[in-house]
Every structure is written in C-alpha cells, then in structure tokens.
Amino acid sequence: MKDIHNKILAAELIAPNIYDGDIPSAPVDLVDYEAAEVLLHIGAGGIPFTDTARIDFKLMHSEDGSNYSAVKSSDLVGSPPVGEGGIIKSLTAAHATASLDQFGYIGGKRYLKLLADFSGTHETGTPIAALVVKGQPHQMR
C-alpha cells in the first residue's frame, strides 16, 4: 500500500447534524494544496422532498475569501452539470437512503464554501455533513 495520509488533509464544511434550515459553511482555505474533493453526505430525507420543499447545495469559490461567486460546471470534474447559482445537488424527490456524493474541484480559487439552502417547510430535519479533502500539497506533512 502507498501512503496517502501525508498527502491529504480534510477540512469540515458542514458539521454532521440533523438540519431543518439553511446551513452556511465556514470557508475552507486551499492554500498550499493543488487539489480538492468535496464530499457531501446526506442521510435519509426528513421530509418527502418536492420542487417547493427542497434542499439545494450551492458551492461557491473565492480568490480573496470575501467576494464569492458560484462555481460552474467547468470548475468541477466527475459530477453532473452545475445548476444556476452553483447548485451541485438538489433534493427534490424522495431520498429514502443515505448517499455520499463526490465533487472534484478544479476551479483554481483559494477558498471554497458550501450553502445548504432549504426551501419550503421542513418539519423534520435531514442528516447532513460535508467536508473538503485537500490533496497534492506543496510540501508533505
């Protein structure tokens, strides 16, 4: 086996919890790393999602940590097309089992943050967690 431990570093975007309203993440600084993978772990849906009672996950990036813009499809690899406003995933239909989605970020900006944007009424929360795995460091840890 090869060593990956010293070549990656995980950073939390959204702490694991059960949520029923908007969750803005703290920014993650990618300085000194050349690669990033966003991992989005969603438990069984707390409600029957619809087009109006939904959760949109919006990925944003920034060069300075202050002025953020939505990622575009060209900023990601290995994922479906990005929706308007940086939507990388939407829950709009039944989500009966947990899922883990990966989004390879190649946008080249220094900071990333994620917003779980809840629309409609969510009487019961949904388990959500997200993190960034930073890779290809400039110097090994």
C-alpha positions as CSV (number, residue, x, y, z in Angstrom):
1,M,0.0,0.0,0.0
2,K,1.1,3.6,-0.6
3,D,0.9,6.5,1.8
4,I,-2.0,8.8,1.3
5,H,-2.2,10.0,4.9
6,N,0.6,12.6,4.4
7,K,-0.7,13.7,1.0
8,I,-4.3,14.8,2.1
9,L,-5.9,17.0,4.7
10,A,-9.7,17.0,5.5
11,A,-11.5,20.2,6.4
12,E,-15.1,20.4,7.6
13,L,-17.6,22.4,5.6
14,I,-20.8,21.4,7.4
15,A,-20.7,19.5,10.8
16,P,-22.6,16.3,10.9
17,N,-26.1,17.0,12.3
18,I,-29.8,17.0,11.6
19,Y,-30.8,20.2,10.0
20,D,-34.2,21.8,9.1
21,G,-33.0,25.2,7.9
22,D,-30.2,27.0,5.9
23,I,-26.7,25.9,6.7
24,P,-23.9,28.3,5.5
25,S,-20.5,26.7,5.9
26,A,-17.3,28.5,7.0
27,P,-14.8,29.0,4.2
28,V,-12.1,26.4,3.6
29,D,-8.7,27.7,2.6
30,L,-7.0,25.6,-0.1
31,V,-3.6,27.5,0.2
32,D,-0.6,25.1,-0.3
33,Y,-2.8,22.4,-2.0
34,E,-3.3,21.8,-5.7
35,A,-6.4,19.6,-5.5
36,A,-9.7,19.4,-3.6
37,E,-12.6,17.0,-3.4
38,V,-15.9,18.0,-1.8
39,L,-17.7,15.2,-0.1
40,L,-21.4,15.6,0.7
41,H,-23.0,13.0,2.9
42,I,-26.8,13.2,3.2
43,G,-28.9,10.9,5.4
44,A,-32.5,9.7,4.7
45,G,-34.7,12.7,4.0
46,G,-36.6,14.2,6.9
47,I,-39.5,15.1,4.5
48,P,-40.8,14.0,1.1
49,F,-38.9,16.5,-1.0
50,T,-40.6,18.3,-3.8
51,D,-39.9,21.1,-6.2
52,T,-41.0,23.6,-3.5
53,A,-39.9,21.7,-0.3
54,R,-36.3,21.1,-1.3
55,I,-32.7,21.5,-0.4
56,D,-30.2,22.9,-2.9
57,F,-26.5,22.6,-2.2
58,K,-24.6,25.6,-3.6
59,L,-20.8,25.6,-3.9
60,M,-19.1,28.9,-4.0
61,H,-15.4,29.9,-4.5
62,S,-13.3,33.0,-4.0
63,E,-9.8,34.2,-4.6
64,D,-9.7,36.6,-1.6
65,G,-12.1,35.0,1.0
66,S,-14.5,37.9,0.8
67,N,-16.0,38.0,-2.7
68,Y,-17.6,34.7,-3.6
69,S,-19.1,33.5,-6.9
70,A,-20.9,30.4,-7.8
71,V,-18.9,27.5,-9.3
72,K,-19.7,26.4,-12.8
73,S,-19.6,23.0,-14.5
74,S,-16.1,23.8,-15.7
75,D,-14.9,24.2,-12.1
76,L,-15.8,20.5,-11.3
77,V,-14.9,17.1,-12.6
78,G,-16.7,13.8,-12.1
79,S,-20.1,15.4,-11.3
80,P,-23.3,16.2,-13.1
81,P,-23.7,19.7,-14.6
82,V,-23.8,22.5,-12.1
83,G,-27.1,24.4,-11.8
84,E,-27.8,28.1,-11.6
85,G,-26.2,29.7,-8.6
86,G,-23.6,27.0,-8.1
87,I,-26.1,24.2,-7.3
88,I,-24.1,20.9,-7.2
89,K,-27.0,18.8,-5.9
90,S,-30.7,19.3,-5.3
91,L,-33.1,17.2,-3.2
92,T,-36.4,17.5,-5.0
93,A,-37.7,13.9,-4.7
94,A,-37.8,11.1,-2.1
95,H,-34.4,10.5,-0.5
96,A,-35.1,7.3,1.5
97,T,-31.5,6.1,2.0
98,A,-28.2,7.8,2.8
99,S,-25.9,9.0,0.0
100,L,-22.4,10.1,-0.4
101,D,-21.6,12.4,-3.3
102,Q,-18.1,13.5,-4.5
103,F,-17.3,16.6,-6.5
104,G,-13.8,17.2,-7.8
105,Y,-13.0,20.9,-7.6
106,I,-10.6,22.2,-10.3
107,G,-11.7,25.8,-10.3
108,G,-8.3,27.1,-9.1
109,K,-9.5,29.6,-6.5
110,R,-8.2,29.7,-2.9
111,Y,-11.4,29.4,-0.9
112,L,-14.5,27.2,-1.0
113,K,-17.7,27.3,0.9
114,L,-21.0,25.5,0.7
115,L,-24.6,26.5,1.4
116,A,-27.4,24.0,2.1
117,D,-30.3,26.2,1.0
118,F,-33.6,25.0,2.4
119,S,-36.8,26.0,0.6
120,G,-40.4,25.3,1.8
121,T,-41.3,23.8,5.2
122,H,-39.1,21.1,6.8
123,E,-41.0,19.8,9.9
124,T,-38.4,17.1,10.3
125,G,-34.7,17.6,9.8
126,T,-32.4,15.8,7.4
127,P,-28.9,14.5,8.4
128,I,-26.2,16.3,6.5
129,A,-22.4,16.5,6.6
130,A,-19.9,17.9,4.2
131,L,-16.1,18.2,4.0
132,V,-13.3,19.1,1.7
133,V,-10.4,16.7,1.2
134,K,-7.4,18.8,0.2
135,G,-4.7,16.9,-1.8
136,Q,-1.4,17.3,-3.7
137,P,0.2,19.6,-1.1
138,H,3.1,21.8,-2.0
139,Q,5.0,20.2,0.9
140,M,4.4,16.9,2.5
141,R,3.1,17.0,6.1
